[in-house]
Amino acid sequence: YHLIEKREAIEKASSHIVPEERPEWEENTSLKEWLKGFKE
């Protein structure tokens, strides 16, 4: 019972962190390449 509650709470919280709609930066390839420069 508590596990189901925890799972639902995590799903609610994660939906704010990872929206179903793709953010604009996902579509912006040039911005992605620019961000990759920081990782290297």
C-alpha positions in Angstrom: 0.0 0.0 0.0 2.7 2.4 1.0 4.8 1.5 -2.1 1.9 2.4 -4.4 1.6 5.8 -2.6 5.3 6.4 -2.9 5.3 5.5 -6.6 2.4 7.9 -7.3 4.2 10.6 -5.4 7.4 10.0 -7.4 5.4 10.0 -10.7 3.7 13.3 -9.7 7.1 14.9 -8.8 8.9 13.6 -11.8 6.2 14.9 -14.2 7.3 18.4 -13.1 11.0 17.5 -13.7 10.5 15.8 -17.0 7.5 17.2 -18.9 5.9 15.1 -21.5 6.2 17.8 -24.1 9.7 18.2 -25.4 11.3 21.5 -24.3 12.5 24.0 -26.9 16.2 23.3 -26.3 15.5 19.7 -27.3 14.5 20.9 -30.7 17.3 23.5 -30.9 20.3 21.5 -32.3 22.7 24.4 -32.3 22.0 25.1 -28.6 22.6 21.3 -28.0 26.0 21.5 -29.7 26.8 24.6 -27.7 26.0 22.8 -24.5 28.1 19.8 -25.6 31.1 22.2 -25.6 30.9 22.5 -21.8 31.0 18.8 -21.3 34.2 18.3 -23.3 
